[in-house]
Amino acid sequence: MDNVTLGWPTALVRWIPGGMVAGGVVFDLATPEPYTGDPLFAGGCVLAGATQATRATMITFGAALLAMLALTMEDNRLYDHRGIADLSSVVLAGVIAVAVNRILRRHGRRLATVRGVAEAAQRALLPDPPQRLGPLGIAARYEAAASEARIGGDVYAAQATPYGIRLLIGDVRGKGLGAVGAVGVLLGAFREAADAEPDLPRLADRLDRALDRHQSGSGGETQLEGFTTGLLAEFSADGGTLHLVNRGHPPPYLLTADGSVRTLEPSAPDLPFGMHGLGGVRSVPDTVDVPHGATLLLVTDGVTETRDAAGDFYEPQARLPALGPQAGPQQAVEALLRDLDTWTGGRPGNDDRAVLAVRRD
């Protein structure tokens, strides 16, 4: 069973139960009757059961029982009602510790099974994109906010089509199975329509209609408030021209070979996917020239809304230049995620993170 660290260093937690047993011995020897170290012995046993492996739990229990037995014999309390009570207390704590340890081990096995199923579902629903499409190298990473879940509402895809190499990154509102269902609908619609629609606005309309149908069949809050922020990108055959349609999503970043970073803000704001029924004029795609060696970095708001200890948001525009040029898309993804860990001090984020990097070689 893994240690339950509760935010403390693992090595410290490992030694706390033994320290409590040793502290109980010192307390018993240093204090007059009727004071004993029995509470520390019992507490050390139970804590070992909750935080350590079965063998370590049994060792702690044995050490506590032997220590209490020696102390009661030294004080001639072995057959006294107080000595019997102290020994019984340690024995009871040891039994509880073993029971807690077994329950947690069983729970850990079940959790590992659930995580394995979730990981398999995530890989089936959101497989890694191809490492290369034409002149583009591609890498992606998905990190769920809840490490136990390993599955969430962020989505990405890359596909070679008759009209160029098309990309999708999005963030479904909400969590749980509802969000996973919307991810499946969005991916399915993208994979079908990306080969059929000649331009990005029409592709975006297809995604809108697919999510509208999904939400209308869901009812309740999903029908009224469900939406997905998303970004569609299309590279020309040579990778030198990029078209973007941003539907309420964090803008992508263009990292050039010299290490400079450009934020590709949309020229006009637009509604997220799934809000087609509100009408309005759809924005036209933005066009960007992509130099050789440049990397397009697409992220979800789990990146841009990451906070440090002071509560400040992570700003890729300000942080990415300091990371310097990266050798490839995989290195760019890893450098960004390392910098996010530095920004948060290693604390897990509150939202899922998806990163998609595309490099023109």
Order of alpha helices (4+ residues) and beta strands (2+ residues): alpha-alpha-alpha-alpha-beta-beta-beta-beta-alpha-alpha-alpha-beta-beta-beta-beta-beta-beta-alpha-alpha-alpha-beta
